[in-house]
Amino acid sequence: MKTVRETNSKFIKIRCPKCKNEQIMFGKSSSMVKCLVCAKPLAEPTGGKSRVKARILEVLE
């Protein structure tokens, strides 16, 4: 029987400080996350959790 490991990684809902667009990103993204509307950088990878430069509205389970 195989055991399933639960992860600590979550999706987060963030809001762009420039244009107020809301979008969902992965908390441990391995690439730069930019706003889909104005292309402002919202998060950068650090090797683990992303460094978020926007307001976090909600952590999605």
C-alpha positions in Angstrom: 0.0 0.0 0.0 1.4 3.4 -1.0 1.0 6.4 1.3 0.1 9.8 -0.1 2.1 12.7 1.3 0.3 16.0 1.8 2.2 19.1 0.7 2.6 22.4 2.5 2.4 24.4 -0.7 -0.7 26.5 -1.3 -2.2 28.7 -4.0 -2.6 32.3 -3.0 -4.8 35.1 -4.3 -3.0 38.4 -4.7 -3.9 41.9 -5.8 -1.6 44.1 -8.0 -0.8 47.4 -6.3 -0.7 49.3 -9.6 -3.9 48.3 -11.4 -5.8 46.4 -8.6 -6.1 43.2 -10.7 -6.7 40.1 -8.7 -5.1 36.8 -9.7 -4.1 33.4 -8.3 -0.5 32.2 -8.1 1.3 29.2 -6.6 3.0 30.0 -3.4 6.3 28.2 -4.4 6.5 29.4 -8.0 9.8 28.8 -9.7 9.5 31.7 -12.2 8.8 35.4 -12.0 5.0 36.1 -11.6 3.8 39.3 -13.4 0.4 41.0 -13.5 -1.7 39.8 -16.4 -3.0 43.3 -17.0 -0.1 45.7 -16.5 2.9 43.3 -16.5 4.2 44.6 -13.1 6.3 42.0 -11.3 4.3 40.6 -8.4 6.5 37.8 -7.1 10.0 36.4 -7.6 11.4 33.0 -6.9 13.8 32.4 -4.1 14.4 28.6 -4.3 11.5 27.9 -1.8 8.6 30.1 -1.2 8.1 33.1 -3.5 8.9 36.6 -2.4 5.5 38.3 -3.0 5.5 42.0 -3.7 1.7 42.4 -3.8 -1.1 42.3 -1.2 -2.1 38.7 -0.3 -5.9 38.6 -0.2 -6.5 34.9 0.6 -4.7 31.6 1.0 -6.5 28.9 -0.9 -6.6 25.3 0.5 
